[in-house]
Amino acid sequence: MLLGGEAGIGKTTLVRTFCESAEPTRVLWGACDALLSEKTVGHHVLSILRKLGVRTRGQAAAEAAKQGIGR
């Protein structure tokens, strides 16, 4: 999921509430502030995938299909 919007509208509160309600599901959270980070959002997504043990595009596609993502 990608969530965007103006500063102060409650994005972080929304995501925190969602994550708390998702227990006991494991939630991996990444963020990127274009003004403060030298790394792009894509870098953070790849980092999360590596933490999940996904090393190739094929593995990522297979995991997404297994989870029903991308339908």
C-alpha positions, 0 to 999 in steps of 0.5 A: 500500500502507498499512502500519501497526502498533505502534512498533518492530515493523519496518515501516520495515525491511520497507519498506526491504527491499522497496524495495531488492528492487524495483530497478530499479523506481522507488519513491516513498515517503511517510510521515506521523506524526500527532504531528509532521505538519500534513499528512494521509496523503492530502496525501502521496498526492496529492503522490506522484501529482503527481510521477508527472504525474497531475493528475486522478482519471481519470488516477489511475484509468487509471494504476491500471488500467494497473498492475493496481491495484484489481482 
